[in-house]
């Protein structure tokens, strides 16, 4: 088929490579514009842009498309059978949604209608869901409201992290989009019951609130690393928590209970396994505490 591919982050790269490898004609790749990154703040193309260049595919990087009628016309002129969208990051207007003959097909990282929106993987882990998955849907103007073509689930294990689920879903999405294009399955409207929304993750979401249950904080650490990362205040320092696990213990929320260190929560306690100071290397807790004191009895912010 003659396709456009629209995506930006690492999540979308396996699908782009799968479509190219399957012999589809990719007329154009759309990706977010290059942005400053790293210590030197050098303009850096996003992962999909870099992958497209490696494959020798033409790339467009419009900063916005919603009201750009020239961009709408350029997209329609591609004469597409379909467009495949995976975490593109821009809202497509009706003029673009309707241009391909088979519409725009979205690879969404949840079992719709649960977790519509920007952060479905993190939301599923934060909520303690037993499973998540991929839904291939035909896009419409609503936020992830379009009819479903294919769905497949993956389990969320008790210690699963966002990077693990992300990679599993990226691979599954690549498999399912090839099936959706080959089989052209009948579209099924999303049920009205069970709709939930996954908001965009903000940096402040990583702040650990010790009054919450330890199980909830454990899920937060597993869901929000590597970005935005979880953290707490200690004196003038902000300490990142890269790994943790629930533990036995009780006390005033935020109290360091032992030298592990284990911290009392609103219910139970959380053992901190991997920590990082600002501007320093991440370390296992034992090595971290050789150079930084978290004393039993202290109250963490």
C-alpha positions in Angstrom: 0.0 0.0 0.0 1.0 3.6 -0.4 1.3 5.0 3.1 2.3 8.0 5.2 3.8 7.3 8.6 3.3 9.8 11.4 5.2 9.3 14.7 7.9 10.8 16.9 9.3 8.8 19.9 11.0 5.4 20.2 7.6 3.7 20.6 6.8 4.3 16.9 10.1 3.2 15.4 9.4 -0.6 15.3 6.2 0.0 13.4 7.9 2.2 10.9 10.6 -0.4 10.3 8.0 -3.2 10.1 6.0 -1.4 7.4 9.1 -0.6 5.4 10.4 -4.2 5.8 7.0 -5.6 4.6 7.3 -3.7 1.3 4.7 -1.0 1.8 5.5 2.2 -0.1 6.0 4.9 2.5 5.4 8.1 0.6 6.4 10.3 3.5 7.2 10.2 7.2 5.9 13.0 9.5 7.7 13.6 12.7 8.0 16.3 15.4 10.5 19.0 14.6 14.1 18.7 15.9 14.5 20.1 19.5 17.4 21.0 21.7 18.8 18.0 23.6 21.8 17.1 25.8 24.2 19.3 27.7 25.0 21.3 24.6 21.3 21.8 23.7 22.1 20.8 20.1 19.1 20.6 17.7 18.4 16.8 17.6 15.9 15.0 15.4 13.4 12.7 17.1 13.8 8.9 17.0 11.3 8.4 14.1 13.0 11.1 12.1 16.4 9.4 12.5 15.0 6.0 11.6 13.4 7.4 8.5 16.6 8.9 7.3 18.4 5.6 7.9 15.7 3.9 5.7 16.1 6.6 3.0 12.5 7.9 3.5 11.4 11.5 2.9 10.6 13.3 6.2 8.3 16.3 6.9 8.4 18.1 10.3 5.7 20.7 10.5 5.4 22.4 13.8 1.6 22.4 13.6 -0.9 21.0 11.1 -4.4 21.7 12.6 -5.0 25.0 10.7 -2.3 24.9 8.1 -4.3 24.5 4.9 -1.2 24.3 2.7 -0.1 21.3 4.8 -3.5 19.7 4.4 -3.3 20.1 0.6 0.3 18.6 0.6 -0.9 15.7 2.6 -3.9 15.0 0.3 -1.6 15.3 -2.7 0.4 12.2 -1.5 -2.6 10.1 -2.8 -2.4 7.6 0.1 -4.2 4.3 0.7 -3.8 4.9 4.5 -1.8 6.8 7.1 -0.4 5.0 10.1 -0.1 7.2 13.3 1.9 6.2 16.4 2.5 8.7 19.1 2.9 11.5 16.6 2.2 14.3 19.1 0.1 16.6 16.9 -3.7 16.7 16.5 -4.8 15.9 13.0 -7.7 17.9 11.5 -10.6 16.4 9.7 -9.1 17.4 6.3 -6.1 15.1 7.0 -8.1 12.3 8.7 -10.3 12.0 5.6 -7.6 12.3 2.9 -6.3 8.6 2.8 -8.7 6.1 1.1 -8.7 3.9 4.2 -8.3 6.7 6.7 -5.7 7.2 9.4 -5.0 4.2 11.6 -3.7 4.8 15.1 -1.5 2.4 17.1 -2.6 3.2 20.7 -0.8 1.8 23.7 -3.8 0.6 25.7 -6.9 -1.6 25.5 -9.4 1.1 24.5 -11.6 2.5 25.8 -9.5 2.3 28.9 -6.7 4.9 29.0 -7.4 7.2 26.2 -4.9 10.1 26.1 -1.2 10.9 26.3 0.2 8.6 29.0 -1.6 5.2 28.8 1.4 3.0 29.8 2.2 5.0 32.9 -1.5 5.2 33.8 -2.0 1.5 33.6 0.9 0.8 35.9 -0.1 3.6 38.3 -3.6 2.1 38.6 -2.3 -1.4 39.3 -3.9 -2.8 36.1 -3.3 -6.5 35.5 -2.9 -6.0 31.8 -2.7 -3.5 29.0 -2.3 -3.8 25.3 -2.4 -2.3 21.8 -5.5 -1.1 20.0 -5.4 -0.4 16.3 -8.2 2.1 15.7 -9.4 4.2 12.8 -9.0 7.8 13.9 -11.7 10.5 14.1 -11.7 14.0 15.5 -12.3 12.9 19.2 -9.5 12.0 21.5 -8.9 8.3 20.9 -12.6 7.7 20.3 -12.4 6.0 16.9 -13.7 2.5 16.0 -11.4 -0.4 16.8 -9.9 -2.7 14.2 -7.7 -5.0 16.3 -6.8 -5.4 20.0 -4.3 -7.6 21.8 -3.3 -7.7 25.5 0.0 -8.1 27.4 0.2 -8.8 31.1 1.5 -6.2 33.6 3.6 -8.2 36.1 3.9 -7.3 39.7 7.4 -5.7 39.2 6.8 -4.4 35.6 8.2 -1.0 34.7 7.3 1.5 32.0 10.4 0.7 29.8 9.5 -3.0 29.9 5.8 -2.5 28.9 6.8 0.2 26.4 9.1 -2.2 24.5 6.6 -5.0 24.6 3.8 -2.8 23.3 6.0 -1.2 20.6 6.8 -4.6 19.2 3.1 -5.7 19.4 2.0 -2.5 17.7 4.3 -3.2 14.8 2.8 -6.7 14.4 -0.8 -5.6 14.7 -0.6 -2.7 12.2 0.7 -5.2 9.5 -2.3 -7.4 10.2 -4.7 -4.5 10.1 -3.4 -3.4 6.7 -3.4 -6.9 5.3 -6.7 -8.1 6.7 -8.8 -4.9 6.7 -10.9 -6.1 9.6 -14.4 -4.7 10.3 -14.4 -1.7 12.6 -16.1 -2.0 16.0 -17.3 1.0 17.9 -15.7 1.5 21.3 -18.1 0.7 24.2 -19.4 3.6 26.2 -18.7 1.8 29.5 -15.1 1.6 30.8 -13.8 4.9 29.4 -10.9 6.4 31.3 -8.4 9.1 30.4 -4.6 9.1 30.9 -3.4 12.7 31.3 -0.1 13.9 30.1 2.6 13.3 32.6 4.2 16.3 34.3 7.5 16.6 36.2 5.7 17.3 39.5 3.9 13.9 39.2 7.2 12.3 40.3 7.2 13.9 43.7 6.8 11.1 46.3 4.0 11.8 48.8 4.9 9.6 51.8 1.3 9.8 53.1 0.2 7.4 50.3 0.4 3.6 50.7 3.7 2.0 50.0 2.1 -0.1 47.2 1.0 3.1 45.4 4.5 4.7 45.7 6.1 1.5 44.4 3.9 1.7 41.3 4.7 5.3 40.9 8.5 4.6 40.9 8.0 1.8 38.4 5.7 3.9 36.2 7.5 7.3 36.1 11.1 6.2 35.6 13.0 7.1 33.5 10.9 10.2 32.9 10.0 12.4 34.8 11.5 10.3 37.6 10.4 10.1 41.2 12.0 12.2 43.9 11.9 13.5 47.4 13.4 16.5 49.3 16.1 16.0 51.9 17.5 19.3 53.3 18.6 21.3 50.3 18.9 18.2 48.1 16.5 16.6 45.7 17.0 12.9 45.7 15.8 10.8 42.8 14.4 7.3 43.5 15.1 5.0 40.5 14.0 1.7 42.1 12.2 0.7 45.3 10.0 -2.0 46.7 7.3 -2.3 49.4 8.6 -3.5 52.8 7.3 -4.1 56.3 7.5 -1.2 58.7 5.4 1.5 60.3 5.9 5.0 61.5 5.0 8.6 60.8 4.9 9.0 56.9 8.3 10.0 55.6 10.3 8.7 58.6 13.5 6.8 57.7 13.1 3.5 59.7 16.4 1.8 59.2 19.8 1.9 57.3 18.4 0.1 54.3 16.9 2.7 53.9 13.3 1.9 54.5 10.8 4.8 54.7 7.4 4.8 56.5 4.4 5.5 54.3 0.7 6.1 54.9 0.3 2.4 54.8 3.4 0.1 55.1 6.9 1.2 54.1 9.0 1.6 51.0 12.6 0.3 50.7 14.7 2.5 48.5 16.9 0.4 46.2 18.6 2.8 43.8 19.1 6.6 44.3 20.7 9.6 42.7 21.7 13.1 43.8 21.4 16.0 41.3 24.4 16.0 39.0 25.7 12.7 40.3 25.7 9.1 39.1 22.9 6.8 40.0 23.9 4.2 42.7 22.5 1.2 44.5 21.3 2.2 48.0 24.3 0.7 49.8 26.9 2.6 47.7 24.8 5.8 47.8 24.7 5.8 51.6 28.4 5.5 51.9 28.6 9.0 50.6 25.3 10.5 51.8 23.5 10.1 55.1 19.8 9.2 55.5 19.7 8.5 59.2 17.0 6.4 60.9 14.6 8.8 62.6 14.9 11.6 60.0 11.8 12.9 58.3 12.0 13.2 54.6 10.3 15.9 52.6 
